[in-house]
Amino acid sequence: MAVVAVLVSLCACGQSGAGPMSAAAGTETIVLSRADQPTVHQPTLERLKREAASSGRPLEEVVKRYATRVAATSSPRRTDFEGYDPAVTDPAVAIDGIPYAELVDLGAIAESEGISYEEAIDRFGSQSSNSRVIGQLNAEFPDEISGVGYVDDQRGLRVGFKGPIPARAIELARTLPLEVTLIGGKGFSAAELRRAQDTVVSWLRSRSEVATMTASPDDETGHIKVVVQPKVMPDDAEEFTRGLQLPQLDNPYITVEVTLSAESMAVLPG
């Protein structure tokens, strides 16, 4: 596959196709250490872990047996037939606030990650409650959040902000049972990054020399990577990219990298 990459910085203060901007947002970082964050309380799961250890049965089996007993006492549905799975039959069953369906999924995650079921619960079991806090952050700071993502194999969370880190965001982050790194002053928001991507994609879809394309934003860096399949692969990639006359963007901290590929991106313009 013939691939050529050209980095173009698009902003209101420069020409399309110019070199990358040297401007860098002044950043601030606050790290909320895991040791200082709340502890996850899962008394039922802890008891089931002890039961599994003492009985020699797999924890996944012990958890399913417990969920089945809970479903039997809380639902009029029959639960004594072969192959009964409360995750499918009674989705309301939960253990320590974790839906049993998610605990079933953690078994698949444990297998795919090559870790124990217990470790999968420890690492991923609080994601439902974490998601509620992440949802609050996005809802309260829609114009400031530049990205939220798990790091360190789901053991930590990174939250970026266009400007200074809001005190309320720190307050919300302190409720999470994992290390949280908050980064302020990144110079762009996730909403701006999406709009910038939409602008570039819409423009490229209008270009007759473009056959197919894909685009992916990086909310960590403010970088948008675009892969374009020209209808005719050019001899001079830089000249072709300049000829696309990509629109200028409003934010100097958002950059666009155009990569040319001779193969179809399977996304048709228009």
Helices and strands as residue ranges (DSSP letters): E 3-9, E 28-32, G 34-36, H 43-55, H 59-74, H 86-89, E 94-95, E 98-99, H 100-113, H 117-124, H 127-140, E 145-151, E 156-161, H 167-173, E 179-184, H 190-205, E 210-218, E 223-230, H 237-243, E 255-261
